[in-house]
Amino acid sequence: MNSRLNISDDLSRLKGLKAWGLKRTHGSMFFLELGKPVQIGKFHHGEWHFLFEQSEWIIQSALGERISSEDEANNIDVAFDEFDLGQLTNASFDSSDVLQLNFSYGHSLKASNTPNPELDFSEWTLFTPDEMCWTKKPNQTPTKHSIHEVQVEQL
């Protein structure tokens, strides 16, 4: 299975979806919700949603304002509260392992590998409406699997 081709197919399905719910969880980890809200257990998520864990990321506005994984948690929270992203206009994952998301209100998000990955964390995960997800692990291509499947580190 060609992971890049398949993830590109799912990324193309995100175009036009409303982006909302930027929410930091711990440190610089955060959720980004896309599409209609759905109830998942006791939480509300987008029908599609990203969890960014161990990645270097930056969100930049058309005016040059930026926030990144290197910023203090309080600064990230303030920026996330102020951001209105609009709709997702483009999503891509390139051969240099960079995930790029562009939004209708001029923001862009780039996520890439961390220089010193801890192998027990994913860089990011894209959850799909069909209880599947794409998981990007350090130095690996994204893989698609059931959200109910435990992922074992590949050596």
C-alpha positions as a Markdown table, in Angstrom:
| # | Residue | x | y | z |
|---|---|---|---|---|
| 1 | Met | 0.0 | 0.0 | 0.0 |
| 2 | Asn | 1.3 | 3.4 | -0.9 |
| 3 | Ser | 0.8 | 5.5 | 2.2 |
| 4 | Arg | 1.5 | 8.9 | 0.6 |
| 5 | Leu | -1.1 | 8.3 | -2.1 |
| 6 | Asn | -3.7 | 7.1 | 0.3 |
| 7 | Ile | -3.2 | 9.8 | 2.9 |
| 8 | Ser | -3.3 | 12.3 | 0.0 |
| 9 | Asp | -6.7 | 10.9 | -0.8 |
| 10 | Asp | -8.0 | 11.5 | 2.7 |
| 11 | Leu | -6.3 | 14.9 | 3.0 |
| 12 | Ser | -8.1 | 16.0 | -0.2 |
| 13 | Arg | -11.5 | 15.1 | 1.5 |
| 14 | Leu | -10.7 | 17.8 | 4.1 |
| 15 | Lys | -10.9 | 20.7 | 1.6 |
| 16 | Gly | -13.8 | 23.0 | 2.4 |
| 17 | Leu | -14.4 | 21.8 | 6.0 |
| 18 | Lys | -14.7 | 24.3 | 8.7 |
| 19 | Ala | -11.7 | 24.4 | 11.1 |
| 20 | Trp | -12.4 | 24.9 | 14.7 |
| 21 | Gly | -11.6 | 23.8 | 18.3 |
| 22 | Leu | -7.9 | 24.5 | 18.4 |
| 23 | Lys | -7.2 | 23.2 | 21.9 |
| 24 | Arg | -3.9 | 22.7 | 23.6 |
| 25 | Thr | -3.8 | 19.5 | 25.7 |
| 26 | His | -0.3 | 19.3 | 27.3 |
| 27 | Gly | 2.8 | 21.2 | 26.5 |
| 28 | Ser | 2.6 | 22.0 | 22.8 |
| 29 | Met | 0.3 | 19.1 | 22.0 |
| 30 | Phe | -3.1 | 20.1 | 20.6 |
| 31 | Phe | -6.3 | 19.2 | 18.8 |
| 32 | Leu | -7.6 | 20.7 | 15.6 |
| 33 | Glu | -11.2 | 19.9 | 14.7 |
| 34 | Leu | -12.6 | 19.8 | 11.2 |
| 35 | Gly | -16.1 | 19.5 | 9.9 |
| 36 | Lys | -19.3 | 19.0 | 11.9 |
| 37 | Pro | -19.1 | 18.4 | 15.7 |
| 38 | Val | -19.8 | 14.8 | 16.8 |
| 39 | Gln | -20.0 | 13.3 | 20.2 |
| 40 | Ile | -17.2 | 10.8 | 20.9 |
| 41 | Gly | -17.7 | 9.4 | 24.3 |
| 42 | Lys | -17.9 | 12.4 | 26.7 |
| 43 | Phe | -16.1 | 14.6 | 24.2 |
| 44 | His | -17.0 | 16.7 | 21.2 |
| 45 | His | -14.7 | 16.5 | 18.2 |
| 46 | Gly | -14.9 | 17.3 | 14.6 |
| 47 | Glu | -16.0 | 14.5 | 12.2 |
| 48 | Trp | -12.3 | 14.7 | 11.2 |
| 49 | His | -9.7 | 15.9 | 13.7 |
| 50 | Phe | -6.0 | 16.1 | 14.2 |
| 51 | Leu | -4.0 | 15.4 | 17.3 |
| 52 | Phe | -0.6 | 17.0 | 17.1 |
| 53 | Glu | 1.7 | 15.3 | 19.7 |
| 54 | Gln | 5.5 | 15.1 | 19.1 |
| 55 | Ser | 6.1 | 17.4 | 16.1 |
| 56 | Glu | 7.6 | 20.7 | 15.5 |
| 57 | Trp | 4.7 | 22.9 | 14.3 |
| 58 | Ile | 4.1 | 26.5 | 13.4 |
| 59 | Ile | 0.9 | 28.4 | 12.6 |
| 60 | Gln | 1.4 | 31.6 | 10.7 |
| 61 | Ser | -1.1 | 34.2 | 9.7 |
| 62 | Ala | -1.2 | 36.1 | 6.4 |
| 63 | Leu | 0.0 | 39.2 | 8.4 |
| 64 | Gly | 3.1 | 37.3 | 9.6 |
| 65 | Glu | 1.9 | 36.6 | 13.2 |
| 66 | Arg | 3.0 | 33.2 | 14.3 |
| 67 | Ile | 2.9 | 30.7 | 17.1 |
| 68 | Ser | 4.9 | 27.5 | 17.3 |
| 69 | Ser | 5.6 | 24.4 | 19.4 |
| 70 | Glu | 8.6 | 26.3 | 20.8 |
| 71 | Asp | 6.4 | 29.0 | 22.4 |
| 72 | Glu | 5.2 | 29.0 | 26.1 |
| 73 | Ala | 2.0 | 27.2 | 26.8 |
| 74 | Asn | 0.2 | 30.4 | 27.9 |
| 75 | Asn | 1.1 | 32.1 | 24.7 |
| 76 | Ile | -0.2 | 29.1 | 22.7 |
| 77 | Asp | -3.5 | 29.2 | 24.6 |
| 78 | Val | -3.9 | 32.9 | 23.9 |
| 79 | Ala | -3.2 | 32.6 | 20.2 |
| 80 | Phe | -5.5 | 29.6 | 19.9 |
| 81 | Asp | -8.3 | 31.5 | 21.5 |
| 82 | Glu | -7.8 | 34.4 | 19.1 |
| 83 | Phe | -7.4 | 32.3 | 15.9 |
| 84 | Asp | -10.3 | 32.0 | 13.5 |
| 85 | Leu | -9.1 | 29.8 | 10.7 |
| 86 | Gly | -12.2 | 29.6 | 8.5 |
| 87 | Gln | -12.3 | 26.6 | 6.1 |
| 88 | Leu | -9.5 | 24.3 | 5.2 |
| 89 | Thr | -8.4 | 25.2 | 1.6 |
| 90 | Asn | -5.5 | 22.8 | 1.1 |
| 91 | Ala | -3.9 | 19.9 | 2.9 |
| 92 | Ser | -0.8 | 18.1 | 1.8 |
| 93 | Phe | 1.9 | 15.8 | 3.1 |
| 94 | Asp | 5.2 | 16.0 | 1.1 |
| 95 | Ser | 8.2 | 13.8 | 0.5 |
| 96 | Ser | 10.2 | 15.7 | 3.2 |
| 97 | Asp | 7.6 | 14.5 | 5.8 |
| 98 | Val | 6.0 | 18.0 | 6.2 |
| 99 | Leu | 2.2 | 18.2 | 6.8 |
| 100 | Gln | 0.9 | 21.6 | 5.5 |
| 101 | Leu | -2.6 | 22.9 | 6.1 |
| 102 | Asn | -3.9 | 26.2 | 4.6 |
| 103 | Phe | -7.0 | 28.0 | 5.7 |
| 104 | Ser | -9.4 | 30.4 | 4.1 |
| 105 | Tyr | -8.7 | 33.3 | 6.6 |
| 106 | Gly | -5.0 | 33.3 | 5.6 |
| 107 | His | -3.4 | 31.0 | 8.3 |
| 108 | Ser | -1.1 | 28.1 | 7.5 |
| 109 | Leu | 0.0 | 25.2 | 9.7 |
| 110 | Lys | 3.2 | 23.2 | 9.1 |
| 111 | Ala | 4.1 | 20.2 | 11.1 |
| 112 | Ser | 7.4 | 18.3 | 10.7 |
| 113 | Asn | 9.6 | 15.8 | 12.5 |
| 114 | Thr | 11.2 | 16.6 | 15.8 |
| 115 | Pro | 15.0 | 16.5 | 15.9 |
| 116 | Asn | 15.0 | 14.1 | 18.9 |
| 117 | Pro | 11.9 | 12.0 | 18.8 |
| 118 | Glu | 10.8 | 9.9 | 21.7 |
| 119 | Leu | 9.7 | 6.6 | 20.1 |
| 120 | Asp | 6.6 | 6.1 | 22.2 |
| 121 | Phe | 4.8 | 9.2 | 20.8 |
| 122 | Ser | 3.2 | 9.9 | 17.5 |
| 123 | Glu | 4.1 | 13.1 | 15.7 |
| 124 | Trp | 0.4 | 13.6 | 14.7 |
| 125 | Thr | -2.7 | 11.6 | 14.1 |
| 126 | Leu | -5.6 | 12.3 | 11.7 |
| 127 | Phe | -8.9 | 10.8 | 12.9 |
| 128 | Thr | -11.4 | 10.0 | 10.1 |
| 129 | Pro | -15.2 | 9.7 | 10.4 |
| 130 | Asp | -15.1 | 5.9 | 9.9 |
| 131 | Glu | -13.3 | 5.1 | 13.2 |
| 132 | Met | -10.0 | 4.9 | 11.3 |
| 133 | Cys | -6.9 | 7.2 | 11.7 |
| 134 | Trp | -3.7 | 8.0 | 10.1 |
| 135 | Thr | -0.7 | 8.0 | 12.5 |
| 136 | Lys | 2.6 | 9.6 | 11.7 |
| 137 | Lys | 5.5 | 8.1 | 13.8 |
| 138 | Pro | 9.0 | 9.5 | 13.8 |
| 139 | Asn | 11.0 | 8.5 | 10.7 |
| 140 | Gln | 8.1 | 6.5 | 9.2 |
| 141 | Thr | 5.4 | 7.1 | 6.6 |
| 142 | Pro | 1.9 | 7.6 | 8.0 |
| 143 | Thr | -0.1 | 4.4 | 8.4 |
| 144 | Lys | -3.9 | 4.0 | 8.4 |
| 145 | His | -5.5 | 1.8 | 11.1 |
| 146 | Ser | -8.6 | 1.4 | 13.2 |
| 147 | Ile | -8.8 | 3.7 | 16.2 |
| 148 | His | -9.4 | 0.6 | 18.3 |
| 149 | Glu | -6.2 | -1.1 | 17.2 |
| 150 | Val | -3.2 | -0.8 | 19.5 |
| 151 | Gln | -0.1 | 0.5 | 17.5 |
| 152 | Val | 3.1 | -1.4 | 18.3 |
| 153 | Glu | 6.4 | 0.4 | 17.6 |
| 154 | Gln | 8.0 | -1.0 | 14.4 |
| 155 | Leu | 11.7 | -1.5 | 14.8 |
